[in-house]
């Protein structure tokens, strides 16, 4: 079964566009008045979109800065305790390796 969702969305957009164009052509206002109202509407939408994008960018920057701060704190915390943990881990693995080696030798 093929996925026709892209074709359906394209058909809906084409139909909506045709409806908008037909509505503008049959509008009771003159062409100049219609163009003026469309320009006002487009300018308003443009300003709203720009405002929303700026707000979104600010939120992303704040979230990014917060994440970087937390990452820095985690990195600092890991580097301070990480060397101790890694040192004890090396000793533990060496001990485990020796005991496994001697046990392995006894079984063979």
Secondary structure, DSSP 8 states (H G I E B T S, - for coil): ----HHHHHHHHHHHHHHHHHHHHHT-SS-HHHHHHHHHHHHHHHHHHHHHHHHHHHHHHHHHHHHHHHHHHHHHHHHHHHHHHHHHHHHHHHHHHHHHHHHHHHHH-
